[in-house]
Amino acid sequence: MEEKKTTFDSTITITTEIQTKNMKTKLILALFIPFFYSCIETLPDEELTMIRTPYNGKEIRLDGYYSGLNYQSGNTTYIQYMFFYSNGIMYTSFGYDSNIKDIDKIVSLMDKDRNIKRHWAIFQVKKDTITIQGWRLRDYVYQNYAYNYRYKIINDTTLFYENSLGVTTKFYFKKYSPKLDSTNVFIK
């Protein structure tokens, strides 16, 4: 007697075949991903060359933060926040959604990012210029390299930045307390 497959049996067979292919794909990916990451070169982070010196000038304010447009992605605008400290350290974000209006929430998010090396930097003020030296992530390798940024001081509440592509941003001061602590494991 010939066995006849019902539609239900065919559906189970097709579903089982799809599940088996998905399992094989997941197994291949699980084996391939660690191999791929082991091929990526990891280099030691560069050291900062700027000497950290205490800041006791009047050119910028330390009793709050500076914020300005960092970049846009699609319909979302990202704002950068910078905190300067009298010990010559700066702590920054590289962009939070501008729709987040509560600065306490931004500070809470920044506090959670304290273990990210690229958020910390050293700064020095000379005349009307702030030079900031921090870290950036080098493409294609796991390495933070030292990078200098220069901001023109318009007045103690306004900083001006122009990147290498000619894009300009103004950063405006807002009084804020309590500031995040400048203690970190990256800058001594």
Secondary structure as UniProt FT lines:
FT   HELIX           7..39
FT   STRAND          64..73
FT   TURN            74..75
FT   STRAND          76..84
FT   TURN            86..87
FT   STRAND          89..92
FT   STRAND          96..97
FT   TURN            98..99
FT   HELIX           103..112
FT   TURN            113..115
FT   HELIX           117..119
FT   STRAND          120..126
FT   TURN            127..128
FT   STRAND          129..137
FT   TURN            139..140
FT   STRAND          144..155
FT   TURN            156..157
FT   STRAND          158..162
FT   TURN            164..165
FT   STRAND          168..175
//
